[in-house]
Amino acid sequence: MPRIPIALKLALSISALVMLGIALLTAVLLNNQSRLVSAHSYDYSTLITEQLANNAVEPLFTDETYQLQTLTKKIAANERILGAGIFDLDGLLVANDGILPDKDELLFDKPYQELQMSLPDELQRPRLETLSIHIEPIRFKGVTAGYAVASYSQAALLRSSQKSLVWVIGISGSLLLAICALIYLLSRRLTGPLHELVIASDNIRKGKFSPITTQRQDEFGQLINAINDMGFGLNKKTQLEDLMEQMLTKGVATEVIDQLDTIRDGGQQVNATVLFADIVGFTHISEQLSPREVSELLNEYFNHLEACAKAYFGTIDKFIGDCAMVVFGAPKEDPQHEFHAVACAVLMQKLITRLNEKRLAQGEFAVELRIGVNSGQMLAGLLGSNNRLEYTVVGDSVNLASRLSNEARSGQIIIEEGLYERVSEHKTLQVEAQRQIRVRGKSEPVTIYNVLDLDQINPFVMENLIQDVLSTQRAA
């Protein structure tokens, strides 16, 4: 769709308002003029008819027909009058000239009436036309001897109004064109700086920003200064994004940019939760599949796991072979990161169970997960070499989560006792009996639980989430 300049839009908008105003003013003027012309014609015809009645008193009473005929002829000679006549008291036509209706059509007791008559046009073809009829009684000393009648055409009045309409429309149209041209020129003058702003914004979009040099002391000047500042800022942001591509994976980059103020060189201590989800027996599985099939299987399940993580505000930190590492509470803070991590693990296992039902029904092998979850203090930040940096979390709590994942068996979710107690303060977890394990690097045994499920107010939450994940993956 072609782009319409704002100057033209402004000119058209104001011109439309001006046109509406002129149209309303023209309508009012024409209406007033029409009323004035009608009133004037009525008064004029009434005056003529009264004059005819006064002049016909003596000739009518003395039966001087010739003089009456002269009077009607004189009246009918007026260009505004179509016809004039004298009728006696019995309605018989005594003298007339021009066009008059038949006596049967006249109501002598009504001083004014309108009648339709068929009249010849310029080519002598009949046309129906409305006539205005004025009737005045001819009286002398209270005695009525007859009636003076005069007729005039409303078409002549209409033609007069039409001439006036043409003149008014012509003048209004000329005035409107002049106003539109003036408005357009003023709009171009006022919106001229917008052209520079459009060019500048387009250059910003293309990454080729150059500052606007126009100096103004009005609102446009303030907008130009704001665009220049924004352009400089976006240039810096582009440079920063180029740098971030060298440091972060796509899933974390946006969150790091949004929280630049909270990230320092060397990272920062955060209280977060880490989840490790590992495919059981992946080496054996990969031996039965081609490299392409292995890749497709991993992509499918990693997509499912990422969808589960997003459902509970987790961030995929990395994929390590057949293992997914998910972080809750970093880089974006989450007061419920511990519960969300455990709930995400439950969702993952339920989703895998649902997928396995389908796979087994299709004669395919089942894919099992083992999950380890742990929370605590850890270091979050940008780590790596000089050429490649990555945002991640490290620390003893992260290492323990990985050890718990290794400790888990197919379909299990292993958590440490402290995490179980903290989550159980607000949520009810269904777990198997606790047991203790020895973890490399720790002098004391670690008490662990296998999470079977969690109680929720709405028992359909998990089912709805599973349906959402599956439908999202099918749509993708």
Secondary structure, 3 states (H helix, E strand, C coil): CCCCCHHHHHHHHHHHHHHHHHHHHHHHHHHHHHHHHHHHHHHHHHHHHHHHHHHCHHHHHCCCHHHHHHHHHHHHCCCCCCEEEEEECCCCEEEEEECCCCHHHCCCCCCEEEEEEEEECCCCCEEEEEEEEEEEEEEECCEEEEEEEEEEEHHHHHHHHHHHHHHHHHHHHHHHHHHHHHHHHHHHHHHHHHHHHHHHHHHHHHCCCCCCCCCCCCHHHHHHHHHHHHHHHHHHHHHHHHHHHHHCCHHHHHHHHHCHHHCCCCCEEEEEEEEEEEECCHHHHHHHCCHHHHHHHHHHHHHHHHHHHHHCCCEEEEEECCEEEEEECCCCCCCCHHHHHHHHHHHHHHHHHHHHHHHHHCCCCCCCEEEEEEEEEEEEEEEECCCCEEEEEECHHHHHHHHHHHHCCCCCEEEEHHHHHHHHCCCEEEECCCEEECCCCCCCCEEEEEEEEEECCCCCHHHHHHHHHHHHHHHC
